[in-house]
Amino acid sequence: MKNKIVQLHINTNATATLKRIQDQLINKSDDFCVSFCFDFDKKHCKMVGGHAPEYSFVALDLNDDILAVNTLRSFSLSGDVFENWLRSAIDLQRLTKEDFITLHIDCHLKESNPSIIIYDTKEVSLPNEKNDTEAILARACRRQIKAHNTFEAHIKFIDSDIQRDYQKITKSTCQSLIHEIKPHLPFQMIEFDPGTKELKIMRDDQVDISKTNLNIDLGHSFTSSEHGVDLLEHVLKNTADKDILIRQENNRLIIKTSEQCSQLSLEELDEFKQKVADTLDVFSTFTIDISPFKAEVRALRSYLDVRSQDIAYFVIQKEDSFLVAQVENETHAKPILVSSLSMKSNEQLIVQFHLKEFIDLRISNLTEMKEMKVSIYKNDRLETYMGFFDEAKKHIPTQSLSVEMINNAQKIREINRQVGDYKKDKGLVKPERIGENHTLDLEAMF
């Protein structure tokens, strides 16, 4: 097969992200390169680069010139070659006025890796004082450079992305979030909790809490460094998509669109989470059997009078806790298994919450988790919340539900009377057989 030069067309909208990838490269590091990964089945290419663990890729559809050479192997360019190609390709595009920048690839079936050709139009020596585009192109410097094998970590980054589940947030919602965050610059870390509508900001190793009127549907909290907010703003400016995909994975923030994907390290996340947790006045932390709790909330809303009132009470105590609802001519009580309760055996908390607000929570893993860490806490504005954690090791909730602590003695007696009636009612317990050993249930007798 004779050598064939083909053109990879890259939309000019991708140049800002390619420059960002270039800026992330660190000279003399193992990953001082950019990989071009072709998938001819899906007809696209991903250009991957950065410095571990902060990798990014640009995704683009393959043009017909490349599709005609489906034997082209994936390859990588060293960081210096990528930088020079990108500068030259942008200069060339400005001269030709094309809608894309071009990577010229010299490929041969027998070669393990192709070569790339850079047409450098910088400081061209022109005869007869000509300075038009054709004259410049005719005398551009031609640089041909052998490519290398793809970098293994780049392949792993692409493969891991395929396995991820992302949170989808509308572009307009992200823009509103950015607008709310930017006045608080500079900062080390920031978090927006859609349940409390609060921004938690760490600056100079101190955490401040700022109340907002931002009514946006994020699904769960957004946590980022200042660099992550810059990344989100960059993505918003360089995508035609209506939705942005976001995922927080351990101490990494990943932001993706159909055109690009970037992974950012949140190095101060653990410190931030601990400092935020220290600012909360926690009444109790426990693990709850979440499925029966969620099922009972839905069941209560099937009763019209309860649905109209939209109020239930969560009685938190050692042994069985209870989910209770009271309306005229109706009482409802369901035991809820609670474990690892950070309260004494004789202590009790009762909180009131709105059923619909709980249903509207969009907590990650709520549907598939059996047990969930929960806390009852008060913030610095003395507002009380029930916080839900999507991971037991986290210090602060993923999302929070506004609740009211019941302190009225008469109301507490009413609710406890209803719990007592449940305990006395043994109608669901099978009759004990004659002669069977048993222990008297004194509580049920009185």
Steps between C-alpha positions, in 0.01 A plus 500: 500500500629840402523770764180698524451836667156544655350793687337479844258791528449648847222752561635842593274496808737240644810721488439654846486154658806384305690803631386414850632142455827645374528723809452196726799314352812489716836472327712190582204322662399151386175636357654792308302402191158510336337182367277483191269201554293389201181294515396424143193302612360808674660733243667727751837598644593608851804717562620441856755691704579676827696396805390222733249487650362802314438368149268641235385392158346667198255281305437554131325325213728363230487670159476299178870535419590312821215247474634394162819381674352276769834328558641813665633414845463712810816690594642771725704816452756625751400819677740725308385363163134539600559862604674586174239320290213678678656845455574432131155349436327804648718735293424297187125508570507877532654520156274247327180615682389135534245404768750258650866459589686215335736226606676359191581132550740302281397138546631170364359153562839348581601770747415446868429870546426774249682830461339839528580795279511855631467784250663791681405839353689704759762741361472372141767622256303658214637602157409825326346643821184291451291458814179325389370170636596289198855627507533428871361146466726430205809576706395366841752290687417127489587304814443122506516329839453136594222434751525267802276233653201619697562563871346220711356730767312691228334179384402417860349848541280446194401150615412617853281775359288242316412339836395822678150612590470876480263752653333697220458874569361751252735759359281783633512349851881487488509860381282606795731311736811666356333841528431436871850367574722754322444792744660280769835471319770431603453183706657160560182292488129567461183293525141576405232300682171512304308385809605790722579738210826578677851557372772368729826678419849416626742792482825529696417163659179644651146404398225759453139428410306726264124474449375527140163523325622259234214259426664251265468125458846346534401159635768527769762745621767647272847513654798654324825689526547837331675316216194274463269802470732638229477163324119501514496852359737392222276205412190722494667738257621223270203270453187499289337245733194593705610280792825465692600166655663520843632235737691519823705184546686486831720812488460559128257722310416386147316725253391376159311596185470330164809694385734470798567346840729623778602352834615726781662414834340653813803475725349691793164321497551292816620801700206704371245232589638470852499877555140523376397215728660685791276803430179294533327443832416129466226368730520141382656279235370154414453241228149446370333218308408742223274282283217459758529870586464602136218249441303632799533860384352398165228297675401796721458718192242253367265609784336822387475672839861420583608611153311827547668568835836378360654453845657201673708451814815296535546369854869416547598280794683183596350171377214575260454855379165595347358691206173652619218701337192651666191652344140513617359147527828348382824391665790326329808348665773289343814374678825589323822317575774738615852394598827664609296768673715765670256549788455359848246222551257731680520786248251575225481743209181580309518698177221616273550503123301545181430182306524656153835662578639157586356348180659783300848426637732362234764328705760292320455128578167559682326234293767230525635550853350297784665692783575871496687725739278783628557790737277753672689828520465875540696751293638835611163662423335264749307325221451127555552238228500128449811429293543197274841356407560298184819361661538406865853642524402851395504777760212711370171404331462464125161667529286627786129517582363790702339372823355648817603372841194419714549648846138557602428269794135441407587413139774265619248322728252466209760346272635268771143392583461396137830308515382341827173391337701330228710315755191390693326375189603136463243421235768415244684266735415131466337347816752315711457124529392352834796394707748704295766674708476874482581817686224731615486826302430734791482802270220341301304418816474855631 
